[in-house]
């Protein structure tokens, strides 16, 4: 049987967000959608008070990022003004003012606390030496990098110093995926029992769900490794991931999602998938619910046509001329069909070079269509941007009276959001 804990009448959680936890890649939004949803969902909990804190340097860094995105739109506005013959009077100075106002409005709307750094309490000699010797959060390299992270760390430590150390009353959580910042924070907080260093918003969700549950926090943490292996164990066909074809469901969810591409991109490719640790959601009777976050690393692409030389592309032209094949009229379906029909009769050298470039099935299919030869696989992919899509697999398992974890099942597979770098 799972143990129940006696909770204090009220628990306060102070959440400190690093820039990478709120970054949206957008000029319109200060916070990423997942954080906004979480703030709204956790706003009226009876037993928890959550204080959402953004260090002042993070607030200004986000404003700078949003302003950079907005400034990239200025050339488009100028072209529109020329087209309309009308001055829209949008200047860099106006953009800066409007972005600042948008940040202030959204900070107030979501109840975000902007935490300033008390510079009088910073040990500047130690910070200077940390920078000189590239100690975390400063990066090792020829040039010093990490000052903003150091300011975030000092702000976080000041929040910790001003809070109660009683973990039954107050918890503090730093959300950052920066490993050097995490390492530096860990070395400074020591064995503080009420401080949590989290690498993602997903991990923050798990912590909040655990603290808001009637299930003992220690018990949830004790069964999490076993639950994780029940859901996914590499090459173990008996784990839930393989038994329920979760990989296929993830791909299907991604295909059906409305993914907004960055400016200039035509499509995206998935470079790789990664899986995170499961996070506790809730307990109903003897069934415990979890979510496992999957991340799809995106590459946004656009096609750049290759230049056409003498009716052929710079790839096909040299191939034909080098092999001295009979001239074939291109640019019509008939000419392409003739080339497709003659493919088996072409010289071995030409065929092997051509097919290694295009592939037989794709080549014959394309050559048989009413397109010019220069358009057949004759475009290079140009990377426009990289990004990461988050998807959540919700699943559950049963806890028997003897404490055994059994009867796992998948509840749903859901697209969360995509953030472009």
FENGIUR-V897970 format. One line per field, one symbol per residue. phi: phi as a letter, one per 30 degrees, with the letter a starting at -180 (. if undefined). psi: psi as a letter, one per 30 degrees, with the letter a starting at -180 (. if undefined). burial: b if it has 24 or more other ideal C-beta (glycine too) atoms within 12 Angstrom, else e. A space follows every 50 residues. Layout:
phi->???
psi->???
burial->???
This chain:
phi->.ddcccddeabccccccdeddcecibdcbdcdeddeddeddcdbddcbcc cccbeeddeddddddddddddddeedddddddddibddhcceddeddddd dddeddddecidcdcdcdddcdddeddddeddchdeddddldcdbkdddd dddddedddddccdcdddcbbbbccacddddddddddddicedcccccca deddedddddddcddddddeddcedddddddbbeicdddeeddchdeddd ddddddddcdddejdcabccdacbccddbdcabbhccccbbcdcbcdcbd bbcceddcchicddcdeeddddchdddbdcjbddddddddddedcddddd dddddddcjdddddddddcdbdddcdhcbcdcdcacabccbcccbbbccd ddidcahdadcabbdcabbdd
psi->kkkkljllfkkkkjjkklefffkfgkffkekleeeeeeeeegfhkefkkk jjkkkeeeeeeeeeeeeeeefffeeeeeeeeeefhkjfhjleeeeeeeee eeeeeeeeeghkjjjlkjffgkieeeeeeeeeghkkgkkklekkkgeeee eeeeeeeeeefglkfjffekkkkkjkgjeeeeeeeefefbgkfgkkjkgl eeeeeeeeeefflfkkeeeeeefeeeeefeekkkgjffleeeegheeeee eeeeefljjjllkfkfllkjelklklkkkkelkjbgkkklkkkkkjkljk llkjkkkkjhfllfeeeeeeeefhlkkkklfleeeeeeeeefefflleee eeeeefeekeeeeeeefflilkefgjhhkkkkkelllkkkkkjklllkjl fggkklhllkelkkkdlkkk.
burial->ebeeeeeeeebbbbbbbbbbbbbbbbbebbbbbbbbebbeebeeeeebbb bbbbbbbbbbbbbebbbebbbebeeeeeeeeeeeeeeeeeeeeebeeebe ebbeebbeebebbbbebeeeeeeeeebeebbeeebbbbbeeeeeebebbb bbbbbbbbbbeebeeebeebbbbbbbbbebbbebbbebbeebebbbbbbb bbbbbbbbbbbbbebebebbeebbebbbebbbeeeeeebbbeebebbebb eebbeeeebeebeebeebbbeebebbbbbbbbbeeebbbbbbbbbbbbbb beeeebeeeeebbebbeebbeeeebeebebeeeebbeebbeebeebeeeb beebeeebeeeebeebbeeeebbbebbbeeeebbbbbbbbbbbbbbbbbe eeeebeebebbebbbbbbbbe
